[in-house]
Amino acid sequence: MVLPILGEIGEIEALFLAIFLVSIFFGAVARKTDFCPLGGIADVVHSGNTGRLSMYFFAIAIAILGVTVSEALEVFSADGTRPPYRMSQFRWPAYLVGGAFFGIGMTLCRGCGMKNILNLGGGNLKAIVAILGMGGAAVLMLYVEGFFNDYFLSWVLPASPNLDDYGLAHQDLGTIIGSFLGIEVSTMRIIIGLLLSLAIMSLVFRSKDFMARRDNWVGGFIIGALIVSAYILSGGPLGELANEASDFSDMPQNGMGTQSYTFIRPMGDLLYIASNPEWYVLTFGLVAFLGVGAGSVLISIAIGRFKIVWFDSIGEALRYAVGGVMVGIGGILGMGCTLGQGIAGTSTLSLGSFVDLIALMLGAYIGIRMQKQFMRDHEVPIAD
């Protein structure tokens, strides 16, 4: 593949370059519009302002619509994503516990993985401690042999039904409802995807707070669309070429496959690479992670929001560290974060993703209520 200036590059490098550039835009938009699921929940708790929470759900609606249309047009298939959102094994204990653990943890470190990346790009050095906590926990869960299996899967798997035993190949709503009603799965996915996305949008546009701030609908639309674009890049024609090149390589590329934005595993990969600096360890998710951070740096400098911030006390630093570890464990256990399960997962209509999202939001609410200082520090973005 030949590109201007860069010359000839391989399919894998072309895929990584494309997602890096898209991710720079992602980071810039998310930072500029204050896209933050935790912030949206806190806004509601703080003053009843539904603007940013509606922005988050608008992104979910756009992503559901985009994935539904893309699958209907056979641009890509979400049946075999990374992570496997639609897998037949319904790990409900992991979704509930992982989501709740993640939600409480992100209140302690003042943001999910994405938000801490954006904060770091804006000069908030507190995010370093949170990111190290998230990444360290992810390394423990993913790379330390036996830890995840012995301490988590040992009680998750026995309680998790395999839907394949009931004739259901996947756990998405289209498969479950379609099989129950006797309707073709592909048709049911289109019906549910269209109806659900339109239903969410109708609720979102009823929010006066959402409509009063332009960044709410701009940020929600663009973030939702970029979630879909990552799926198209990784699972569409370019992704297929990159996968084929990896399969025929002497040293296959790690982390290939149809996927979108998720931030906890890439943090673990980053720490792993620090001790094993080999090119083949580089993944689609890690490149996206770095691109989002770069976009946040660029926009923060451009709009004058780059400011160095550090901890006020040792206690605050410990709170960030504990929160980061909780987010890392919850993100791996629940197979995603506010972006990974909350938007990328729900866009595939995965039942587990919706369960994880509900648990995550409940955990965030509990975490906010547990901390008086959280509300003292919180500010709701001003409407236009």
C-alpha positions as CSV (number, residue, x, y, z in Angstrom):
1,M,0.0,0.0,0.0
2,V,1.5,3.4,-1.1
3,L,0.7,6.6,0.8
4,P,1.8,10.2,0.0
5,I,5.0,11.2,1.8
6,L,5.2,7.9,3.7
7,G,5.6,5.8,0.6
8,E,4.9,2.1,0.7
9,I,3.7,0.6,4.0
10,G,2.1,-2.7,4.9
11,E,-1.6,-3.3,5.5
12,I,-1.1,-3.5,9.3
13,E,0.8,-0.3,9.5
14,A,-1.9,1.4,7.3
15,L,-4.6,0.2,9.7
16,F,-2.7,1.5,12.7
17,L,-2.0,4.8,11.0
18,A,-5.7,5.2,10.2
19,I,-6.9,4.5,13.7
20,F,-4.2,6.7,15.2
21,L,-5.4,9.7,13.1
22,V,-9.0,9.0,13.8
23,S,-8.2,8.7,17.5
24,I,-6.5,12.1,17.5
25,F,-9.8,13.5,16.4
26,F,-11.6,11.5,19.0
27,G,-9.4,12.8,21.8
28,A,-9.7,16.4,20.6
29,V,-13.5,16.2,20.4
30,A,-13.9,14.4,23.7
31,R,-11.7,17.0,25.5
32,K,-13.3,20.0,23.8
33,T,-16.9,18.9,24.5
34,D,-16.2,17.6,28.1
35,F,-17.5,14.2,27.0
36,C,-17.5,12.3,30.3
37,P,-20.0,9.6,31.4
38,L,-19.1,10.0,35.1
39,G,-19.4,13.8,34.7
40,G,-22.9,13.3,33.3
41,I,-24.0,11.2,36.2
42,A,-22.5,13.7,38.6
43,D,-24.2,16.6,36.9
44,V,-27.6,14.9,37.5
45,V,-26.7,14.2,41.2
46,H,-25.3,17.7,41.7
47,S,-28.1,19.8,40.2
48,G,-30.4,17.7,38.1
49,N,-28.6,18.8,34.9
50,T,-29.1,16.0,32.3
51,G,-27.1,17.6,29.5
52,R,-23.9,15.5,29.5
53,L,-25.6,12.3,30.5
54,S,-27.8,12.8,27.5
55,M,-24.7,13.4,25.4
56,Y,-23.4,10.0,26.5
57,F,-26.7,8.3,25.6
58,F,-26.8,10.2,22.3
59,A,-23.4,8.6,21.5
60,I,-24.8,5.2,22.4
61,A,-27.8,5.8,20.1
62,I,-25.6,6.9,17.2
63,A,-23.3,3.9,17.7
64,I,-26.3,1.4,17.8
65,L,-27.7,3.0,14.6
66,G,-24.3,2.9,12.9
67,V,-23.5,-0.7,13.7
68,T,-27.0,-1.8,12.8
69,V,-26.8,-0.1,9.3
70,S,-23.2,-1.3,8.8
71,E,-24.1,-4.9,9.5
72,A,-27.2,-4.7,7.4
73,L,-25.0,-3.5,4.5
74,E,-22.5,-6.3,5.3
75,V,-19.7,-3.7,5.9
76,F,-18.5,-5.8,8.9
77,S,-19.9,-8.4,11.3
78,A,-20.0,-7.8,15.0
79,D,-20.4,-11.6,15.8
80,G,-16.7,-12.1,16.5
81,T,-15.6,-8.8,18.0
82,R,-12.6,-8.3,20.3
83,P,-13.6,-8.5,23.1
84,P,-16.4,-11.0,22.3
85,Y,-19.5,-8.9,23.3
86,R,-21.9,-11.3,21.7
87,M,-20.3,-14.5,23.0
88,S,-22.8,-17.2,23.8
89,Q,-21.6,-17.6,27.4
90,F,-23.6,-15.1,29.5
91,R,-21.3,-14.1,32.3
92,W,-23.8,-12.1,34.3
93,P,-21.8,-12.2,37.6
94,A,-18.8,-10.7,35.8
95,Y,-21.0,-8.0,34.2
96,L,-22.6,-7.0,37.5
97,V,-19.6,-7.2,39.8
98,G,-17.1,-5.8,37.2
99,G,-19.4,-3.0,36.2
100,A,-20.1,-2.0,39.8
101,F,-16.4,-2.2,40.8
102,F,-15.5,-0.1,37.8
103,G,-18.2,2.5,38.6
104,I,-17.2,3.0,42.2
105,G,-13.5,3.0,41.2
106,M,-13.8,5.7,38.7
107,T,-15.4,8.0,41.2
108,L,-12.3,7.6,43.4
109,C,-9.9,8.5,40.6
110,R,-12.3,11.1,39.1
111,G,-12.8,9.4,35.8
112,C,-12.8,6.3,33.6
113,G,-9.9,5.3,31.5
114,M,-10.8,7.6,28.7
115,K,-11.3,10.6,31.0
116,N,-8.0,10.1,32.7
117,I,-6.3,9.9,29.3
118,L,-8.0,13.2,28.4
119,N,-7.1,14.8,31.7
120,L,-3.4,13.8,31.3
121,G,-3.4,15.3,27.9
122,G,-4.6,18.5,29.5
123,G,-1.8,18.6,32.0
124,N,-3.5,16.9,35.0
125,L,-0.6,14.7,36.3
126,K,-2.9,13.1,38.8
127,A,-4.1,10.9,36.0
128,I,-0.7,9.3,35.8
129,V,-1.4,7.5,39.2
130,A,-4.8,6.5,38.0
131,I,-3.6,5.2,34.7
132,L,-0.8,3.2,36.4
133,G,-3.3,1.7,38.8
134,M,-5.6,0.7,35.9
135,G,-2.7,-0.6,33.8
136,G,-1.1,-2.5,36.7
137,A,-4.4,-4.2,37.5
138,A,-5.0,-5.1,33.9
139,V,-1.5,-6.6,33.7
140,L,-2.3,-8.6,36.8
141,M,-5.6,-9.8,35.3
142,L,-4.2,-10.5,31.8
143,Y,-0.6,-11.5,32.0
144,V,0.0,-13.1,35.5
145,E,-0.7,-16.7,34.9
146,G,-3.5,-18.2,36.9
147,F,-4.6,-15.0,38.7
148,F,-7.7,-14.2,36.6
149,N,-8.7,-17.9,36.3
150,D,-8.2,-18.7,40.0
151,Y,-9.6,-15.6,41.6
152,F,-12.4,-14.6,39.2
153,L,-13.3,-17.2,36.5
154,S,-13.4,-19.9,39.2
155,W,-16.7,-18.4,40.5
156,V,-17.9,-16.6,37.4
157,L,-18.0,-19.6,35.0
158,P,-20.0,-22.0,37.2
159,A,-22.8,-19.5,37.4
160,S,-22.7,-18.4,33.8
161,P,-25.1,-20.2,31.4
162,N,-24.0,-21.0,27.9
163,L,-26.8,-19.8,25.7
164,D,-25.6,-22.2,23.0
165,D,-27.1,-25.0,25.1
166,Y,-30.5,-23.4,24.4
167,G,-30.0,-23.0,20.7
168,L,-28.7,-19.4,20.9
169,A,-25.4,-18.8,19.1
170,H,-25.0,-15.3,20.5
171,Q,-26.3,-13.2,23.4
172,D,-27.4,-10.1,21.5
173,L,-31.0,-9.0,21.7
174,G,-31.5,-9.7,18.0
175,T,-30.6,-13.4,18.5
176,I,-32.5,-13.8,21.7
177,I,-35.7,-12.1,20.7
178,G,-35.5,-13.3,17.1
179,S,-35.2,-16.9,18.2
180,F,-38.1,-16.5,20.6
181,L,-40.4,-15.0,18.0
182,G,-39.2,-17.2,15.2
183,I,-37.9,-14.2,13.2
184,E,-34.6,-14.2,11.2
185,V,-31.8,-12.9,13.4
186,S,-30.4,-10.5,10.9
187,T,-33.9,-9.0,10.4
188,M,-34.5,-8.8,14.2
189,R,-31.2,-7.0,14.7
190,I,-32.2,-4.3,12.2
191,I,-35.6,-3.9,13.8
192,I,-34.3,-3.7,17.4
193,G,-31.3,-1.6,16.4
194,L,-33.5,1.0,14.6
195,L,-36.2,1.1,17.3
196,L,-33.8,1.3,20.2
197,S,-31.6,4.0,18.7
198,L,-34.6,6.1,17.8
199,A,-36.2,5.6,21.3
200,I,-33.0,6.7,23.0
201,M,-32.7,9.7,20.7
202,S,-36.3,10.7,21.4
203,L,-35.6,10.8,25.1
204,V,-32.3,12.6,24.6
205,F,-33.9,15.4,22.6
206,R,-36.4,16.0,25.3
207,S,-33.7,17.2,27.6
208,K,-33.6,21.0,27.6
209,D,-30.1,20.8,29.2
210,F,-28.9,18.7,26.3
211,M,-30.3,21.1,23.7
212,A,-29.0,24.2,25.6
213,R,-25.4,23.3,25.0
214,R,-24.1,22.8,21.5
215,D,-21.2,20.7,22.6
216,N,-23.6,18.1,24.0
217,W,-25.1,17.1,20.7
218,V,-21.9,17.7,18.7
219,G,-19.8,15.6,21.1
220,G,-22.4,12.8,21.3
221,F,-22.8,12.5,17.6
222,I,-19.1,12.5,16.8
223,I,-18.1,10.1,19.5
224,G,-20.8,7.7,18.6
225,A,-19.8,7.9,14.9
226,L,-16.1,7.3,15.7
227,I,-17.0,4.2,17.7
228,V,-18.6,2.9,14.5
229,S,-15.7,4.1,12.3
230,A,-13.3,2.0,14.5
231,Y,-15.4,-1.1,13.8
232,I,-15.4,-0.3,10.1
233,L,-11.6,0.2,10.0
234,S,-10.8,-3.0,12.0
235,G,-13.6,-5.2,10.5
236,G,-14.0,-3.7,7.0
237,P,-11.8,-4.0,3.9
238,L,-8.7,-2.5,5.4
239,G,-9.0,-4.6,8.6
240,E,-9.5,-7.8,6.5
241,L,-6.3,-7.0,4.6
242,A,-4.4,-6.4,7.8
243,N,-5.7,-9.6,9.4
244,E,-4.7,-11.6,6.3
245,A,-1.2,-10.0,6.4
246,S,-0.9,-10.9,10.0
247,D,-2.1,-14.5,9.5
248,F,0.6,-15.0,6.8
249,S,3.3,-13.3,8.8
250,D,6.2,-15.2,10.5
251,M,5.3,-13.2,13.6
252,P,1.5,-12.6,13.7
253,Q,0.3,-9.3,15.0
254,N,-1.3,-9.4,18.4
255,G,-4.7,-7.9,19.1
256,M,-6.1,-8.1,15.6
257,G,-9.8,-8.5,14.8
258,T,-13.0,-6.5,14.6
259,Q,-13.0,-4.0,17.5
260,S,-13.6,-0.5,18.6
261,Y,-12.6,1.8,21.5
262,T,-11.9,0.3,24.9
263,F,-9.2,1.7,27.2
264,I,-8.4,-0.6,30.1
265,R,-6.7,-3.5,28.3
266,P,-4.6,-1.1,26.2
267,M,-3.3,0.4,29.5
268,G,-2.2,-3.1,30.5
269,D,-0.6,-3.6,27.1
270,L,1.3,-0.3,27.5
271,L,2.8,-1.4,30.8
272,Y,3.6,-4.8,29.3
273,I,5.4,-3.3,26.4
274,A,7.5,-1.2,28.8
275,S,9.1,-4.4,30.0
276,N,8.8,-6.2,26.6
277,P,9.6,-3.6,23.9
278,E,8.8,-5.6,20.8
279,W,6.9,-4.3,17.8
280,Y,4.5,-7.2,17.5
281,V,3.0,-6.5,20.9
282,L,1.7,-3.2,19.6
283,T,-2.1,-3.5,19.2
284,F,-5.0,-1.7,17.5
285,G,-6.3,-0.7,21.0
286,L,-3.0,0.6,22.2
287,V,-2.6,2.8,19.0
288,A,-6.1,4.1,19.6
289,F,-5.2,4.9,23.2
290,L,-2.1,6.8,22.2
291,G,-4.0,8.7,19.5
292,V,-6.7,9.8,22.0
293,G,-4.0,11.1,24.3
294,A,-2.3,13.0,21.5
295,G,-5.6,14.6,20.5
296,S,-6.2,15.8,24.0
297,V,-2.8,17.4,24.2
298,L,-3.2,19.2,20.9
299,I,-6.7,20.6,21.6
300,S,-5.8,21.5,25.2
301,I,-2.9,23.6,24.0
302,A,-5.0,25.1,21.1
303,I,-7.9,26.3,23.3
304,G,-5.8,27.3,26.3
305,R,-6.9,24.5,28.6
306,F,-3.5,22.9,29.3
307,K,-2.6,23.3,32.9
308,I,-0.3,21.4,35.1
309,V,-2.1,20.0,38.2
310,W,-0.8,17.8,41.0
311,F,-2.1,16.2,44.2
312,D,-2.9,18.3,47.3
313,S,-2.1,15.5,49.7
314,I,-0.9,11.9,50.0
315,G,-4.4,10.8,50.8
316,E,-5.7,12.1,47.5
317,A,-2.9,10.3,45.7
318,L,-3.8,7.0,47.5
319,R,-7.5,7.5,46.5
320,Y,-6.5,7.8,42.9
321,A,-4.3,4.7,43.1
322,V,-7.1,2.6,44.7
323,G,-9.6,3.9,42.2
324,G,-7.4,3.1,39.3
325,V,-6.9,-0.5,40.5
326,M,-10.6,-0.9,41.0
327,V,-11.3,0.4,37.5
328,G,-8.6,-1.9,36.0
329,I,-10.0,-5.0,37.7
330,G,-13.6,-4.1,37.0
331,G,-12.8,-3.3,33.4
332,I,-11.2,-6.6,32.7
333,L,-13.7,-8.6,34.7
334,G,-16.7,-6.9,33.0
335,M,-14.9,-6.9,29.6
336,G,-15.0,-3.2,29.0
337,C,-15.4,0.4,30.3
338,T,-17.7,3.3,29.8
339,L,-16.6,3.2,26.1
340,G,-15.9,-0.5,25.6
341,Q,-19.1,-1.9,27.1
342,G,-21.1,1.3,27.5
343,I,-21.0,2.3,23.8
344,A,-19.0,-0.2,21.7
345,G,-20.6,-3.2,23.4
346,T,-24.2,-1.9,23.5
347,S,-23.9,-1.0,19.8
348,T,-23.8,-4.7,19.1
349,L,-27.0,-5.1,21.1
350,S,-25.2,-7.4,23.5
351,L,-27.3,-8.2,26.6
352,G,-24.2,-8.4,28.8
353,S,-23.2,-4.9,27.7
354,F,-26.5,-3.4,28.8
355,V,-26.2,-5.3,32.2
356,D,-22.6,-4.0,32.6
357,L,-23.7,-0.5,31.7
358,I,-26.5,-0.5,34.3
359,A,-24.1,-1.9,37.0
360,L,-21.5,0.7,36.1
361,M,-23.8,3.6,36.4
362,L,-25.2,2.3,39.7
363,G,-21.7,1.9,41.0
364,A,-20.8,5.4,40.0
365,Y,-23.9,6.8,41.7
366,I,-23.0,4.9,44.9
367,G,-19.4,6.1,44.7
368,I,-20.5,9.7,44.3
369,R,-22.9,9.5,47.2
370,M,-20.1,8.0,49.4
371,Q,-17.8,11.0,48.8
372,K,-18.8,14.5,50.0
373,Q,-15.6,15.9,48.5
374,F,-16.7,14.7,45.0
375,M,-19.6,17.2,44.9
376,R,-17.4,20.0,46.3
377,D,-15.0,19.5,43.4
378,H,-17.6,19.1,40.8
379,E,-18.6,21.7,38.2
380,V,-21.3,21.5,35.6
381,P,-20.4,22.8,32.1
382,I,-22.0,26.2,31.3
383,A,-24.7,26.1,28.6
384,D,-24.1,28.2,25.4
